Structures are given as structure tokens and as C-alpha cells.
Amino acid sequence: MPLIAIAIAALVIGFEQLVQWKYGPMGIVAFVLLTVGIKARSTTVSGIGAVILVLLLAQSG
């Protein structure tokens, strides 16, 4: 079990670094909002994070 938790944590940190490298601080804010919203089961907060990520993805594409 600890090995799985370490692997998941490494993947999350890697994804966070990728988002920060590609989309800057606003990408991190969106990612944090999305994660906090999912953990807190708040559709408003997770929706705001998701919308910001979509806007960043649409802008770069």
C-alpha cells in the first residue's frame, strides 16, 4: 500500500509541475481549485477550476 501511495504522489507532483511549466501560475491555481473542489465535494469550486483549465487549454491550442 505505501508503494502505491508514493507512486500516486509522484504522478500528482509530476502533473502539477507539467501544468506549471506549460500554463504558468494560473494553471496551478486552476489545478488547486479543481482538486480542492473535488476533495470538499464543492461543485462550484471544482467547476471554476475546470473552467479555468479549459480556458487555458483553449488559449494555447
C-alpha positions as CSV (number, residue, x, y, z in Angstrom):
1,M,0.0,0.0,0.0
2,P,2.7,2.6,0.8
3,L,4.3,1.9,-2.6
4,I,1.1,2.8,-4.4
5,A,0.7,6.0,-2.3
6,I,4.2,7.0,-3.2
7,A,3.6,6.3,-6.9
8,I,0.4,8.3,-6.9
9,A,2.0,11.2,-5.1
10,A,4.9,11.2,-7.6
11,L,2.4,11.3,-10.5
12,V,0.4,14.1,-9.0
13,I,3.6,16.2,-8.4
14,G,4.8,15.5,-11.9
15,F,1.4,16.5,-13.3
16,E,1.5,19.7,-11.2
17,Q,5.0,20.6,-12.5
18,L,3.9,20.0,-16.1
19,V,0.9,22.3,-15.6
20,Q,3.0,25.0,-14.0
21,W,5.6,24.7,-16.8
22,K,3.1,24.8,-19.6
23,Y,0.4,27.1,-18.2
24,G,2.1,29.2,-15.5
25,P,0.8,30.2,-12.2
26,M,-2.8,30.4,-13.4
27,G,-2.7,26.7,-14.3
28,I,-1.6,25.9,-10.8
29,V,-4.4,28.0,-9.4
30,A,-6.9,26.2,-11.6
31,F,-5.5,22.8,-10.7
32,V,-5.6,23.6,-7.0
33,L,-9.2,24.8,-7.2
34,L,-10.2,21.7,-9.1
35,T,-8.6,19.4,-6.5
36,V,-9.9,21.2,-3.5
37,G,-13.4,21.3,-5.0
38,I,-13.3,17.6,-5.6
39,K,-12.0,16.8,-2.1
40,A,-14.5,19.2,-0.5
41,R,-17.3,18.0,-2.8
42,S,-18.0,21.5,-3.8
43,T,-19.2,21.7,-7.4
44,T,-18.8,25.4,-7.5
45,V,-15.1,25.4,-6.7
46,S,-14.3,22.4,-8.8
47,G,-16.3,23.9,-11.7
48,I,-14.4,27.2,-11.5
49,G,-11.1,25.3,-11.6
50,A,-12.3,23.2,-14.5
51,V,-13.4,26.2,-16.5
52,I,-10.1,28.0,-15.9
53,L,-8.2,24.9,-17.1
54,V,-10.4,24.6,-20.2
55,L,-9.8,28.3,-21.0
56,L,-6.1,27.8,-20.6
57,L,-6.1,24.8,-22.9
58,A,-8.3,26.5,-25.5
59,Q,-6.0,29.6,-25.5
60,S,-2.8,27.5,-26.0
61,G,-4.3,25.4,-28.8
